[in-house]
């Protein structure tokens, strides 16, 4: 059972890492401050989601 939990946690982390990478690439390619601001807000939401997952995992221990 522990292996399954670890696998899903790893899969989730990989997905978040992919999203972070894509957002960073979009941020670098953005041509206006408005685009960069919108992408930065998306990054913040993703970061909040990542922290929520970490705290939830700690509560389960």
C-alpha atoms as an extended CHARMM CRD file, in Angstrom:
* protein
*
        61  EXT
         1         1  UNK       CA              0.0000000000        0.0000000000        0.0000000000  PROA      1               0.0000000000
         2         2  UNK       CA              2.8470000000        2.3890000000        0.8020000000  PROA      2               0.0000000000
         3         3  UNK       CA              4.3430000000        1.8580000000       -2.6750000000  PROA      3               0.0000000000
         4         4  UNK       CA              1.0570000000        2.8570000000       -4.2990000000  PROA      4               0.0000000000
         5         5  UNK       CA              0.8890000000        6.0210000000       -2.2200000000  PROA      5               0.0000000000
         6         6  UNK       CA              4.4680000000        6.8530000000       -3.1110000000  PROA      6               0.0000000000
         7         7  UNK       CA              3.8100000000        6.2530000000       -6.8080000000  PROA      7               0.0000000000
         8         8  UNK       CA              0.7760000000        8.5190000000       -6.8630000000  PROA      8               0.0000000000
         9         9  UNK       CA              2.6770000000       11.1690000000       -4.9410000000  PROA      9               0.0000000000
        10        10  UNK       CA              5.5580000000       10.9140000000       -7.4060000000  PROA      10              0.0000000000
        11        11  UNK       CA              3.1550000000       11.0450000000      -10.3590000000  PROA      11              0.0000000000
        12        12  UNK       CA              1.5170000000       14.1310000000       -8.8840000000  PROA      12              0.0000000000
        13        13  UNK       CA              4.9130000000       15.7670000000       -8.3740000000  PROA      13              0.0000000000
        14        14  UNK       CA              5.9290000000       14.9850000000      -11.9420000000  PROA      14              0.0000000000
        15        15  UNK       CA              2.7030000000       16.5370000000      -13.2390000000  PROA      15              0.0000000000
        16        16  UNK       CA              3.2540000000       19.6720000000      -11.1680000000  PROA      16              0.0000000000
        17        17  UNK       CA              6.8770000000       19.8470000000      -12.3340000000  PROA      17              0.0000000000
        18        18  UNK       CA              5.6820000000       19.6700000000      -15.9490000000  PROA      18              0.0000000000
        19        19  UNK       CA              3.1670000000       22.4380000000      -15.3080000000  PROA      19              0.0000000000
        20        20  UNK       CA              5.8510000000       24.5930000000      -13.6730000000  PROA      20              0.0000000000
        21        21  UNK       CA              8.1830000000       24.0340000000      -16.6110000000  PROA      21              0.0000000000
        22        22  UNK       CA              5.4630000000       24.9560000000      -19.1260000000  PROA      22              0.0000000000
        23        23  UNK       CA              4.5120000000       28.0840000000      -17.1920000000  PROA      23              0.0000000000
        24        24  UNK       CA              8.1470000000       29.1380000000      -16.9360000000  PROA      24              0.0000000000
        25        25  UNK       CA              8.6150000000       28.6660000000      -20.6840000000  PROA      25              0.0000000000
        26        26  UNK       CA              5.4680000000       30.7140000000      -21.3500000000  PROA      26              0.0000000000
        27        27  UNK       CA              6.7190000000       33.3940000000      -18.9590000000  PROA      27              0.0000000000
        28        28  UNK       CA             10.0520000000       33.5920000000      -20.7650000000  PROA      28              0.0000000000
        29        29  UNK       CA              8.3110000000       33.8310000000      -24.1530000000  PROA      29              0.0000000000
        30        30  UNK       CA              5.7600000000       36.4400000000      -23.0160000000  PROA      30              0.0000000000
        31        31  UNK       CA              6.0120000000       39.6730000000      -24.9310000000  PROA      31              0.0000000000
        32        32  UNK       CA              4.1730000000       42.0090000000      -22.5900000000  PROA      32              0.0000000000
        33        33  UNK       CA              4.1280000000       42.7520000000      -18.8880000000  PROA      33              0.0000000000
        34        34  UNK       CA              0.4150000000       41.9280000000      -18.9060000000  PROA      34              0.0000000000
        35        35  UNK       CA              1.1210000000       38.3990000000      -20.1990000000  PROA      35              0.0000000000
        36        36  UNK       CA              3.9130000000       37.9120000000      -17.6470000000  PROA      36              0.0000000000
        37        37  UNK       CA              1.6150000000       39.1100000000      -14.8480000000  PROA      37              0.0000000000
        38        38  UNK       CA             -1.1400000000       36.6540000000      -15.8390000000  PROA      38              0.0000000000
        39        39  UNK       CA              1.3770000000       33.7920000000      -15.9890000000  PROA      39              0.0000000000
        40        40  UNK       CA              2.8400000000       34.8000000000      -12.6130000000  PROA      40              0.0000000000
        41        41  UNK       CA             -0.6590000000       34.5560000000      -11.1200000000  PROA      41              0.0000000000
        42        42  UNK       CA             -0.9950000000       31.0390000000      -12.5660000000  PROA      42              0.0000000000
        43        43  UNK       CA              2.3850000000       30.1580000000      -11.0340000000  PROA      43              0.0000000000
        44        44  UNK       CA              1.1470000000       31.4010000000       -7.6580000000  PROA      44              0.0000000000
        45        45  UNK       CA             -1.9650000000       29.2340000000       -7.8440000000  PROA      45              0.0000000000
        46        46  UNK       CA              0.1340000000       26.2150000000       -8.7800000000  PROA      46              0.0000000000
        47        47  UNK       CA              2.5180000000       26.9180000000       -5.9010000000  PROA      47              0.0000000000
        48        48  UNK       CA             -0.4140000000       27.1380000000       -3.4930000000  PROA      48              0.0000000000
        49        49  UNK       CA             -1.7190000000       23.8010000000       -4.7600000000  PROA      49              0.0000000000
        50        50  UNK       CA              1.7070000000       22.2380000000       -4.3100000000  PROA      50              0.0000000000
        51        51  UNK       CA              1.9430000000       23.4930000000       -0.7280000000  PROA      51              0.0000000000
        52        52  UNK       CA             -1.5550000000       22.2180000000        0.0490000000  PROA      52              0.0000000000
        53        53  UNK       CA             -0.5380000000       18.7470000000       -1.1700000000  PROA      53              0.0000000000
        54        54  UNK       CA              2.5970000000       18.8070000000        0.9890000000  PROA      54              0.0000000000
        55        55  UNK       CA              0.6700000000       19.8360000000        4.1170000000  PROA      55              0.0000000000
        56        56  UNK       CA             -2.0190000000       17.2250000000        3.4470000000  PROA      56              0.0000000000
        57        57  UNK       CA              0.6570000000       14.5380000000        3.1250000000  PROA      57              0.0000000000
        58        58  UNK       CA              2.2550000000       15.6440000000        6.4010000000  PROA      58              0.0000000000
        59        59  UNK       CA             -1.0910000000       15.4560000000        8.1840000000  PROA      59              0.0000000000
        60        60  UNK       CA             -1.5260000000       11.8750000000        6.9420000000  PROA      60              0.0000000000
        61        61  UNK       CA              1.7650000000       10.7690000000        8.5170000000  PROA      61              0.0000000000
